[in-house]
């Protein structure tokens, strides 16, 4: 879809309708407002059309049950087939969201359009895919119950799940302020009466930086908060789930692996943990440090034989996370690529100024070594539509980390302060498995007292701290100018609560033994 040039509106009423629709909308609000302004200039626009337009504007995104998280027991023989079908479900949602964002004119004229043309067909596709998942599992001797109930999707308005999931009032009343996440994404007239529409590469020019960024699907003004105006958190240094494992007792040592900041631009949009063998399985771009051979097709043997960016060559582990971008009107190498600009991940990629990878102990006792090829995912890339059950997010600024950790807001840092992303990984392991069907149940977070439940064993806890030099966004007239955001699945609207982090252990046995010894004896090692 190319650029739309809007004519001067014939009445203040039409202007107000289009502006309010854009403000109410999450993804694609400006796109819809453009169509509405050009299609409804006439004095003959009816009240029913206005109501239909308003209803269409309330649909910000699509929310589908996360089938993968329900699959806790998949036979090993069915894993590869199931993973491919789960990746297919993600692709179907991405395509449906793109259609949702590019058909606002049709939605405004037909109150049943979204259900009949987008959500209904999506359910049919998901039903067939979920049935193939069931067949895969049953052929390998597994049992499946009630998966068909997960086929239907719903539409979701601009209000945030993260406000409920990510701490609600934790930011001293500053987080919500009468604005709902996504509710300010429209951008109204601020770009001089012109807007670039669509979901592909033509839309992400310089005119996008003030209207909700990311091609019209986030972030929004309501996703940001001035950290100097946020009250100190009651709990420090923890996300929704990510309790720090170490304390004043137990195993108090640390092991730090220095692996660089991805200065060699090792990127891809795969995820070998969640979608092995599937190109663009993540639908967003990752930074990689450590292992240099991590893509969707890398086997454990490939990873073990790869080069590493870590100074300690005994660490060939893979550390990866979604890139951070700033929407300053510039374009990056993936502007026209899948997972990049074609899926709403636009703007200049920011290389971390620092990437600190530290392993710590357990405050109740000693830790045991991690098994080779152990996979850990922490956080949830789909937390905006999934809710906060697996969210694990910490946003802050240098100089504020001991006072404020944000979960559902991006911080606006004062001059001289840098943006910080911190992640504390799960540090309890079931003692048997290097992965699980949903990539979560083989590991767990420590309990509040630092112990591991259900017979799990304490392992070194990975703590990742990423520091960025980010030009501070500005909030002007309810809009955000030059925003920044993590890459995300497009339907998750680049919300801060979707931040996540991934790790695959490929420490040599000698280096892992050294790590465990350092941690258990209270030393600080590299």
Residue pairs with C-beta under 8 A, 6 or more apart in sequence:
1 31
1 102
1 197
1 198
1 199
1 200
1 202
1 203
2 196
2 197
2 198
2 202
3 194
3 195
3 196
3 197
3 202
4 34
4 35
4 38
4 194
4 195
4 196
4 197
5 193
5 194
6 34
6 37
6 38
6 193
6 194
6 195
7 37
7 38
7 41
8 193
9 15
9 18
9 37
9 41
10 41
10 42
10 43
11 43
14 37
14 40
14 41
14 45
15 37
15 189
17 36
17 40
17 50
17 53
17 54
18 33
18 36
18 37
18 188
19 33
19 186
19 188
19 189
20 54
20 57
21 29
21 32
21 33
21 36
21 53
21 54
21 56
21 57
21 186
22 29
22 30
22 32
22 33
22 57
22 185
22 186
22 187
22 188
23 29
23 183
23 184
23 185
23 186
23 188
23 478
24 54
24 57
24 58
24 157
24 158
24 183
24 186
25 32
25 33
25 57
25 58
25 59
25 60
25 158
25 182
25 185
25 186
26 60
26 61
26 156
26 157
26 158
26 181
26 182
26 183
26 185
26 217
26 218
26 220
26 493
27 60
27 61
27 97
27 100
27 101
27 182
27 185
27 216
27 217
27 218
27 344
27 490
27 491
27 493
28 100
28 101
28 102
28 104
28 199
28 216
28 217
29 57
29 60
29 185
29 186
29 187
29 212
29 216
30 185
30 186
30 187
30 195
30 197
30 211
30 212
30 216
31 101
31 102
31 104
31 195
31 197
31 198
31 203
31 216
32 56
32 57
32 104
32 105
32 107
32 108
33 104
33 186
33 187
33 188
33 195
34 195
34 197
35 104
35 105
35 108
35 197
36 53
36 104
36 105
36 108
39 105
39 108
40 49
40 53
40 108
49 108
49 109
51 111
52 107
52 108
52 109
52 110
52 111
53 108
55 111
56 104
56 107
56 108
56 111
56 113
56 114
57 104
57 108
58 157
58 158
59 100
59 107
59 114
59 155
59 156
59 157
60 155
60 156
60 157
60 158
60 182
60 185
60 493
61 97
61 100
61 155
61 156
61 182
61 217
61 384
61 385
61 491
61 492
61 493
62 93
62 96
62 97
62 100
62 118
62 119
62 122
62 153
62 154
62 155
62 156
62 385
62 491
63 153
63 154
63 155
63 156
63 385
63 491
64 89
64 93
64 122
64 126
64 150
64 153
64 154
64 385
65 149
65 150
65 152
65 153
66 382
66 386
67 86
67 89
67 130
67 133
67 147
67 150
68 86
68 89
68 274
68 438
68 439
69 386
69 390
69 438
69 440
70 147
70 150
70 438
71 82
71 86
71 133
71 137
71 437
71 438
72 436
72 437
72 438
72 441
73 142
73 143
73 437
74 82
74 137
74 140
74 142
74 437
75 137
75 140
75 141
75 142
76 140
77 139
77 140
77 141
78 136
78 137
78 139
78 140
78 142
79 437
80 276
80 277
81 132
81 133
81 136
82 133
82 136
82 137
82 437
83 274
83 275
83 276
83 277
83 278
84 275
84 277
84 278
85 129
85 130
85 132
85 133
85 136
86 133
86 274
86 275
87 274
87 275
87 278
87 281
88 129
89 126
89 129
89 130
90 275
90 281
90 283
90 489
91 283
92 122
92 125
92 126
92 129
93 122
93 153
93 489
93 491
94 283
94 343
94 489
94 490
94 491
96 118
96 119
96 121
96 122
96 153
96 491
97 217
97 490
97 491
98 199
98 343
98 490
99 117
99 118
100 114
100 118
100 155
101 199
101 216
101 217
102 197
102 198
102 199
103 113
103 117
103 118
106 113
106 117
107 113
107 114
114 155
119 153
119 154
119 155
122 153
123 151
123 152
123 153
126 150
126 151
126 152
126 153
127 148
127 151
130 147
130 148
130 150
130 151
131 148
133 144
133 147
134 144
134 147
137 143
137 144
138 144
156 385
157 180
157 182
158 180
158 181
158 182
158 183
158 185
159 180
159 181
159 182
159 183
160 180
160 181
160 182
160 222
160 384
160 408
160 495
161 383
161 384
161 385
161 386
161 387
161 388
161 497
162 181
162 383
162 384
162 388
162 391
162 407
162 408
162 495
162 496
162 497
163 175
163 176
163 180
163 181
163 408
164 387
164 388
165 240
165 383
165 387
165 388
165 391
165 407
165 408
165 497
166 240
166 388
166 391
166 393
166 407
166 408
166 497
167 175
167 240
167 407
167 408
168 175
169 175
169 176
170 233
170 234
170 406
170 407
171 225
171 230
171 231
171 404
171 406
171 409
172 229
172 230
172 231
173 231
174 225
174 226
174 229
174 230
174 231
175 225
175 408
175 409
176 222
177 222
179 221
179 222
179 478
180 222
181 220
181 222
181 223
181 384
181 408
181 493
181 495
182 218
182 220
182 222
182 223
182 493
182 495
183 220
183 222
184 212
184 220
184 221
184 222
184 478
184 479
184 480
185 211
185 212
185 216
185 217
185 218
185 219
185 220
185 493
186 211
186 212
187 195
187 210
187 211
187 212
187 479
188 479
190 210
190 211
190 477
190 479
191 207
191 210
191 211
192 207
194 207
195 207
195 211
196 202
196 203
196 204
196 205
196 207
196 208
197 203
197 216
199 215
199 342
199 343
199 344
199 490
200 336
200 341
200 342
201 335
201 336
201 341
201 342
203 215
203 216
203 346
204 215
204 331
204 335
204 341
204 346
204 347
205 329
206 329
207 329
208 214
208 215
208 216
208 327
208 329
208 346
209 327
209 328
209 329
209 481
209 482
209 483
210 476
210 479
210 480
210 481
210 482
211 479
212 218
212 219
212 220
212 221
212 479
212 480
212 483
213 219
213 327
213 346
213 347
213 480
213 483
213 485
213 494
214 325
214 327
214 344
214 345
214 346
214 347
214 483
214 485
214 493
214 494
215 341
215 344
215 346
216 344
217 344
217 490
217 493
217 494
218 485
218 488
218 493
218 494
218 495
219 410
219 480
219 483
219 484
219 485
219 493
219 494
219 495
219 496
220 480
220 493
221 475
221 478
221 479
221 480
223 408
223 409
223 410
223 480
223 483
223 485
223 494
223 495
223 496
224 409
224 410
224 411
224 412
224 473
224 475
224 480
224 483
225 406
225 409
225 410
225 411
225 412
226 411
226 412
227 396
227 397
227 400
227 404
227 406
227 411
227 412
227 413
227 414
227 417
228 414
230 404
230 406
230 411
231 404
232 403
232 404
233 403
233 404
233 405
235 405
236 402
236 403
236 405
237 244
237 394
237 401
237 402
237 405
237 422
237 424
238 244
238 394
238 405
238 424
239 379
239 391
239 392
239 393
239 394
239 405
239 407
239 423
239 424
240 388
240 391
240 392
240 393
240 407
241 378
241 390
241 391
241 392
241 445
242 378
242 392
242 394
242 423
242 424
242 425
242 445
243 424
243 445
243 446
243 447
243 448
244 360
244 424
244 461
244 463
245 360
245 361
245 362
245 363
245 424
245 427
245 446
245 450
245 458
245 461
246 252
246 254
246 360
246 361
246 362
246 363
246 461
247 363
247 450
248 363
249 363
249 364
250 361
250 362
250 363
250 364
250 365
250 366
250 450
251 361
251 362
251 365
251 366
251 367
251 458
251 519
251 520
251 522
252 361
252 519
252 522
253 360
253 361
253 518
253 519
253 520
253 521
253 522
253 523
253 524
253 525
254 358
254 359
254 360
254 361
254 518
254 519
254 523
254 524
254 525
255 358
255 359
255 460
255 514
255 515
255 518
255 519
255 525
255 526
256 356
256 357
256 358
256 359
256 524
256 525
256 526
257 290
257 310
257 311
257 312
257 315
257 317
257 357
257 358
257 359
257 526
258 310
258 311
258 312
258 357
258 526
259 289
259 290
259 308
259 309
259 310
259 311
259 315
259 319
259 355
259 357
260 289
260 309
260 310
260 355
261 289
261 351
261 352
261 353
261 354
261 355
262 287
262 288
262 289
262 309
262 351
262 352
262 355
263 351
264 309
266 287
266 288
266 289
266 292
266 294
266 309
267 285
267 286
267 287
267 288
267 323
267 334
267 349
268 285
268 286
268 288
268 294
268 295
268 296
269 279
269 280
269 281
269 282
269 283
269 284
269 285
269 286
269 334
269 337
269 338
269 339
269 340
270 278
270 279
270 280
270 281
270 282
270 286
270 294
270 295
270 296
271 281
271 282
271 286
271 296
271 502
272 294
272 295
272 296
272 297
272 298
272 318
272 504
273 375
273 377
273 435
273 439
273 502
273 504
274 281
274 282
274 377
274 439
275 281
275 282
275 296
276 296
276 297
277 296
277 297
278 296
279 296
280 338
280 339
281 296
282 322
282 339
282 381
282 489
283 338
283 339
283 343
283 489
283 490
284 322
284 323
284 339
284 343
284 345
284 381
284 487
284 488
284 489
285 322
285 323
285 334
285 339
285 340
285 345
285 349
285 487
286 320
286 321
286 322
286 323
286 487
286 502
287 320
287 321
287 322
287 323
287 351
287 352
288 294
288 318
288 319
288 320
289 309
289 310
289 319
289 320
289 355
289 357
290 308
290 309
290 310
290 315
290 316
290 317
290 318
290 319
290 357
290 506
291 303
291 306
291 308
291 316
291 317
291 318
291 319
291 504
291 506
292 306
292 307
292 308
292 309
293 302
293 303
293 305
293 306
293 307
294 303
294 306
294 318
294 320
294 504
298 306
300 372
300 373
303 316
303 318
303 373
303 504
303 506
304 316
304 372
304 506
306 316
306 506
307 316
308 315
308 316
308 317
310 316
310 317
311 526
312 511
312 526
314 507
314 508
314 510
314 511
314 514
315 506
315 507
315 508
315 511
316 506
316 507
316 508
317 503
317 504
317 505
317 506
317 507
318 502
318 503
318 504
318 506
319 355
319 357
319 464
319 501
319 502
319 503
320 501
320 502
321 421
321 423
321 464
321 466
321 499
321 500
321 501
321 502
322 381
322 486
322 487
322 488
322 499
322 500
323 349
323 350
323 486
323 487
324 349
324 350
324 352
324 419
324 421
324 466
324 468
324 470
324 484
324 485
324 486
324 487
325 332
325 345
325 346
325 347
325 348
325 349
325 350
325 484
325 485
325 486
325 487
326 347
326 348
326 350
326 470
326 471
326 482
326 483
326 484
327 346
327 347
327 482
327 483
327 484
327 485
328 347
328 348
328 471
328 482
330 347
330 348
331 341
331 346
331 347
331 348
332 340
332 346
332 347
332 348
332 349
333 340
334 340
334 341
334 345
335 341
335 346
336 342
339 345
339 487
340 346
343 490
344 490
344 494
345 487
345 488
345 490
347 484
350 468
350 469
350 470
350 484
352 466
352 467
352 468
353 418
353 467
353 468
353 469
354 465
354 466
354 467
355 464
355 465
355 466
355 467
356 463
356 464
356 465
356 466
356 467
357 462
357 463
357 464
358 462
358 463
358 465
359 460
359 461
359 462
359 463
359 515
359 519
360 460
360 461
360 463
360 519
361 367
361 458
361 460
361 461
361 519
361 520
362 427
362 446
362 450
362 452
362 458
362 461
363 450
364 446
364 449
364 450
364 451
364 458
365 458
366 458
366 519
366 520
367 427
367 458
367 459
367 460
367 516
367 519
367 520
368 429
368 457
368 458
368 459
368 516
369 459
369 460
369 509
369 512
369 513
369 515
369 516
370 429
370 459
370 460
370 505
370 507
370 512
371 429
371 434
371 505
372 434
372 505
372 506
372 507
372 509
373 434
373 504
373 505
373 506
374 429
374 434
374 435
374 443
374 504
374 505
375 434
375 435
375 439
375 502
375 503
375 504
375 505
376 425
376 426
376 443
376 462
376 502
376 503
376 504
377 439
377 440
377 500
377 501
377 502
378 392
378 423
378 424
378 425
378 426
378 500
378 501
378 502
378 503
379 390
379 391
379 392
379 393
379 423
379 498
379 499
379 500
379 501
380 386
380 388
380 389
380 390
380 391
380 392
380 498
380 500
381 488
381 489
381 492
381 498
381 500
382 489
382 492
382 498
383 390
383 391
383 393
383 492
383 495
383 497
383 498
384 488
384 492
384 493
384 495
384 497
384 498
385 491
385 492
388 497
390 440
391 407
391 497
392 423
392 424
392 500
393 406
393 407
393 408
393 423
393 496
393 497
393 499
394 405
394 406
394 407
394 420
394 421
394 422
394 423
394 424
395 405
395 406
395 407
395 409
395 410
395 411
395 419
395 420
395 421
395 496
395 499
396 404
396 405
396 406
396 411
396 419
396 420
396 422
397 404
397 411
397 413
397 414
397 417
397 418
397 419
397 420
398 413
398 417
398 418
398 420
398 467
399 416
399 417
400 411
400 413
400 417
401 420
401 422
404 411
405 422
406 496
407 496
407 497
408 495
408 496
408 497
409 496
410 419
410 473
410 483
410 484
410 485
410 496
411 419
412 472
412 473
412 475
413 419
413 470
413 472
414 472
415 472
418 467
418 468
418 469
418 470
419 467
419 468
419 470
419 484
420 465
420 466
420 467
420 468
421 464
421 465
421 466
421 468
421 499
422 463
422 464
422 465
422 466
423 462
423 463
423 464
423 465
423 499
423 500
423 501
424 461
424 462
424 463
425 461
425 462
425 463
425 464
425 501
425 503
426 443
426 444
426 445
426 461
427 443
427 445
427 446
427 452
427 458
427 459
427 460
427 461
427 462
428 443
428 444
428 445
428 446
428 452
428 453
428 456
428 457
428 458
428 459
429 442
429 443
429 456
429 457
429 459
430 441
430 442
430 443
430 454
430 455
430 456
430 457
431 455
431 456
431 457
432 442
433 442
434 442
435 442
436 442
443 456
444 452
444 453
444 454
444 456
446 452
446 458
446 461
447 453
452 458
460 515
460 516
460 519
462 503
464 501
470 484
471 482
471 484
473 480
473 481
473 482
473 483
473 484
474 480
474 481
474 482
475 481
485 494
485 496
486 494
486 496
486 498
486 499
487 494
488 494
488 495
488 498
489 498
492 498
505 512
507 515
514 525
515 525
517 523
518 524
518 525
